[in-house]
Amino acid sequence: MSYVKRIIEEDLVEKLSASGAVLIKGPKSCGKTATATQFAKSVLEMDRDKQVPFIMATNPRLLLVGDTPRLIDEWQEQSEIWNYVRHEVDDRKAKGQFILTGSANPNDDIKLHSGAGRFTVVQMDTMSWQELAYSTGTVKMSDLLQGSIPDFYEPAISLDLIIDRIIIGGWPALLNESTKNALNMNRGYVDLLCEVDMSRVSGVKRDPLKVRSLLRSIARNTATLVDNKTLEQDVKTSDRKEVSRNTITEYLDALSHLMILYEQPAFNPHIRSSASLRKSPKRHLCDPSLAVAALGLDKESLFKELKYTGFLFESLATHELNVYAKANDANVFHYNDSYGLEVDTIVQKRNGNYAAFEIKLGVGFIDEAVETLKKFIKNIDTTKMDLPKSLNIITGTGMSYRRPDGINVISLASLGK
């Protein structure tokens, strides 16, 4: 299978030129090693080389010898290597010495140094539609965040294609697989997560059945504000299992550690009304295909349950917006207040520029989305902050065009970085 260029490559090159070591983080099988290998001049596989534990116990610095940038793959298998890399970077006083990749976040007792000359971090996700060539990239996130969007018009895509892409997901290994094969492989990914990965990353034996029940609950509540109490009750009601709130907290931490769980934080703008702002994050799995696999769904069931498929589409669109936002030095939020006003996604740059997005699978909800966006901007206190640079509706089965009121209707198959 030939390598497909990834959006993070530009960020990786910039950070290699700015720091001594770059850490590429992302969920297992999202393509970290394949991308890092494109830029590395030597490779050390910490999880495969049987000599590594012995060298770590005797002379760990030998593992750092090699042409640079030197890739240290799955570095967390021997977490002490982090400190040796850090000291080596200090000693060499050179940029671009090491690339570290890992499918688990560092332990709390390991400090990430992000200062110049030491470590920088690149966050990698599963593949976006632009990378998969399912999106033309005609409507660019960079333009939406500047408010200078060229005229555009593109035809709609089918619900059949959208559901296929939700089921398959953005996993590089599934690029040429059928929907049926991809579904089976994603179910295997969930099985391994429940039976092996959660215990391995925690260093504590986790109950696979309870892990699976929690994953199913997160999947059922994807793209919603759901607290741990609700998850506890949902597991009890739907799967007839007792999982304590403390256990749920521990399991959620482990899922975050594995970068399987993505929490979309709340946006905190200056508003005119007296409404209080919700601070809870929305929860998503790192790729909506895992929600499908965890619940044992298939193409037929997604066609029958279009309301739930709409939530999966929101999760997919949030994933896409996240990839394109990071390429523009921006972050992804959601807005929700006590008056019941919700905006699905806010993308904001470090300089304060932001764009608002409603996400709708079908065209029947576009007018409702328009009203939501107009209420949102009407409530912004413009004496304290600017209005969004653009108002946008991400649609699944609708065409891409600009409405007469200036709101952009954007097919997911037109969106890019």
N, C-alpha and C positions, 0 to 999 in steps of 0.2 A: 504494500500500500504506500503510495507516494505521500510525502509530507505536504500538508496544507498550511500556508502562511497564516500566522495568528496575529491578531490586533495588538497583543501586548509586546510584540517584538520591538517596536519603536521605543516603548518605555524601558524595556530591558537594555537596549543598546545605550540609551541615555544614562541609565543608572550604573551600568558597567563603567562608563566613562567618568562618572562622578564619585564612585566609591570603590573601596577595596574589595568588597564582597556584596553579592546580590542574593537575596533569598526569594525564591519563587514558591509561593504558597497556593494551594488549591486542593480540591477534593481528589481522591484517588481516581486515576484513569482519565483525568481531564486533559492530559497532553503535556504536562510540565517537562518530563524528561525528554520527550521528542523535540520540544522547542529549545530547551537548554542545550541539547546536543548540536543544534545548528550553529551555536556560537562557541562551544567549548573546544579546547585543543587537547584535553585529556579528560578521562572519566574514571571515577571511583564509585563503584556500586556497593554502598554500605550494607544493603540487605542481601547481596548475592555472593560477595567475595568472602569465602570462608576464613581467609587469613586476617580479616579486619579485627575480630575480637582479640586475637593474640597480639597484633601490632598495637592495638589500643592499650593493652596491658603492659607493654614494654617500651615502645618508642612511638607515640602517636604522630609525631611530626613527620615521620616517614610517609604517612598517608597523604600529606600535603605536597609532596614532591611530584612535579609533573608540569607539562607545558600549560601556560595560562591563556585564557581563563580555564581553571581546573574545575570540572563538575563533580560535586559530591552529592550523589543521588541518594534520596531517602536518609538524609543525615541524622534524623531523629532516632534511628536505630541504635546509634551510639551518641547520645546527646552531648557528651563531654567534648566531642569534636568541635562544637561551637566555640568553646573557649580557646581551643588551640588555633582555630581559624582566625579568631579575633586578635590573638597575640601575633600571629604570623602577618596579618595585615598591618599591624602597628610596626613590626620589625622591617617589613619590606618597603613601606612608605610608597606604594605604587597602586594605581587604579586597576580595576578589572582583573583581580587575581583569582577570585573564586565565584562560582555559581552554586548555591545550595538549593536543592529541591526537596520538598517534603509534603506528605499528604496528611500531616497532623501538625497542629500549632505547637510551638515550643512549650515546655513545661513552665509553670509560673516562676520557678526559681532561676530560669535562664533569661537574662536581660537582652533584649534586642537593642543594639546600638545602631541608630539611624543617622548619626552625624557624618559629616563629610569625611571620606577616607576610611570609613568602616562599613557598616551594613546599610543597605537600602532594601526595600521590600517591593516585590511585584506580586499583586494578587491575580491569580488566573482562575477563570471560570470554564465551564464546558463551552463548547463552540456556539457562537452566535449565528443567526441566519445569514449575516453578511459573510462570515467566514465559510459557511456551508454552501454559499452561492444560491441560497433561497431568497435573499434580499438583494435588490439592485443597489441599495445604498443611495438612492436618488435624494432622499430627504435626510440631510446630515444633522446629527446632534450639534455639531459645531455651529451650524447656521441657526438652529432653534434657540441656542443659548445666547446668540448675538441679536436675534430678532431680524436677521436679514436673510430671509428664505427666498430663493429664486422660485419663479412659477413652476408648478409641477402638476402632472396628471398621469396616473398609471391605473390600469384596470385592476379589478378585484381578483382574488384567488379563491379557491374552493374550500369549503369546510372539510372535505375529505382530506385535502393536503394538510390542513392545519392539524387535524386529529392525528394523522400519520406522524407529523413532526413532534407533536406532544408525546406520543408513545415512544418514538425512537430516541428523542433527546439529542443533546449536543455532544455525545461521546465520540471522540475520534475513531475508536475501534469499530463503531457501528456505521461508518460512512456509507458503505455499500451493502448493508444488510437489509433484508426484507423486514417489514413491520413485525411479522410473526417471530422471526429469529431475534430481532432486537428486544421484543417483549420478554422472551425467554431469558436472554442474557441479562436484562435489567432486573428480572426477578432473582437471578443468581447473584447479582450485585447486592441486592437487599438481603438475601439469605446470608451471604458472607459478612455483611455489616452486622447483622443480628447475632450470628453465631461465633464470629471471630474478632472482628475489628473493634467492637465496643469494649470487649474485655481486654484486648491487647492495649488499647490506648489508655485505659483506665488503670491497668495493673491490678484490676479486681475482676473476679468472675461476675459477669452480668447475665441475668436470666434472659435467654433469647426470646422466650415467649412474651415477656414483659416489654423488651425492646421493640419487638414487632408490633405489639399493641399500641405503644406510644407512637411509633412511626405511622401507623394507620390513622391514629387520631390527628397527628400533625397534617397528614395528607388530606383527611376529611375537612380540616379547617384551614386549608392553605389559603394564603392571601387575605386572611382575616385577623382581627384583633382578638386573640384568644389567650387568656391567662392560664396559669398552671392549675388553678382550681377547676376551670372548665375542662382542661385536658384530663384531669383526674376523673371527673364525672363522666366525660365522654368515653373514656376507656372502660369504666365500670358499666355504663349503659350499653355500649355497642359491642364490646368484646367480652363482657361479663368477667372481667378480671379486676382484682384489687391491686392498685399500684399507689403507694403513698405519695403525698406531695413531695416529701424529701427525696424519694427515689426518682420521681419525675424530674426534679431539679438536677440531680446528679446525672441522669441520663441525657438531659438537654445539654448540660455542660460538656459531656463526652461527645455528643453529636456536633456541637460547635467546635470542639477540639479537632474533630475529623473534618471540619468544614463542610459537613453534610447539611447543617442547619444554617439558613441565612435569615437574619433578623433585620427588617427594613425599619429604620428609626423614624420617629415622628418629627415633622417640620414644626418649627417654633417661630412663626412670623409675628409681626406687630399687626394686631387687628383692631377694628373700630368697636366691635360688639363686646358685650360683657361675657361672652361664652368662654368657658375654660377649655384649654387645649388638651386633648388626650396625649399622654406621653408613652403609652405602650407601643412596642414595635409590632409590625405585621410579621408573621412567620411564614417562611417558604422553605421547601427543600431545595438543595443547590441546583437541581434540575427537575422540572415537573414530571419527567419520565419516571422518576423514583416514586412519586405519589401514585401514578398509575400502577406501577409494579407492586408497591406495598399493599394496595387495596385489591390486587388481583383482577383489575379491570382489563378490558380489551376494547377493540375498535367499536364493536357493536354496542357495548355498554355505554361508551362515551357518546354515541349518537342518540341513545335513549335518554341519557341524563344530561341534556344540554345546559341546564342551569349549573351543574357542577363543572361541566366542561368550560363554562365561562370563567369560573374561578381558576381553573388550570391555565386558561388562556391569559388571565391577568398575571398569574405567576410567571408564565413564559415571557410575556411582554416586559415584566419587571426585570427578569433575567437579562433580556436584550438591552433594556435601558441602562442597566448596571454596567454591562460591558462597554457600551458606547460612552457612558458618562465618565468612566475611569479613563478612557482614551482622551477625554477633554478636561482632566483634572477636576472632576465634579463628583458629587455624591448623590445618592438616591434616597428620598424620604417619602413619607405619606402625610396627608393632612386629615385630621379628624377632630371635630370639636363637640362640645356638649349640646349644641343645638341640632346635632345630627348631620352637619355638613361634612362630607368626605370628598377628598380629591385623592385619586388612587396613587399618583406618583408625582413628586416634585423633584426635579433634577437641579442642583445648585452648584455653581462653581465656587472656588475659594474667594473670588473677588466679589461675590454676592449676587452675580447674575443668576437668574433661575428661570425655569420653564415649567409649566403645569401640564399634567397629562391625565386625562380620563381614559380608561381602557374598556372597550366593549367588543365582544366577540362578533355580534351581528349589527347590521345597520339600523335595526328597529329601535335601538337605544341611543342613537346619536343626539336627537333633540333633548333628551333627558341629560345627556352629558354636557351639552352646550349650556343648559340652564345652571348646572352645577358649577361650571367654570366661571360663568358670569357672576354668580353669587359670591364665589371665592374672591374675585378681584374687587368686587364692590366692598368687601369687608376688609381689604388691606388698608392699613393706615399709611397713606402716602406721604404724610409728614415725617415718617420715621423710616420708611423703606420704599423702594421702587416697586412698581408693578412687574409681573413676570414679562420676560422678553418675548414670550410666545405662549399661546393657549392651544392645546393640541388634544386630539382624540385619536388614540391608537385603535384601529379596527382590524378584525380578522377577515371577514368576508366582504368588507366594503372597499370601494376604490379609493385612491389617494387624490385629494384635491383641496383647494383653499375655498372656504365658504365666503360669501359676500361680506360677512361680519368680521372676516380676518382670522377666524379660527381654522386651524389646519386639521383636516381629517387624513390620517396617515395609515395606510395599510402596513402591517408588520413586515410585509414583503417589499416595502419601499424604504424602510428605516435603516440608517447606518451611522457610522461614527462621524 
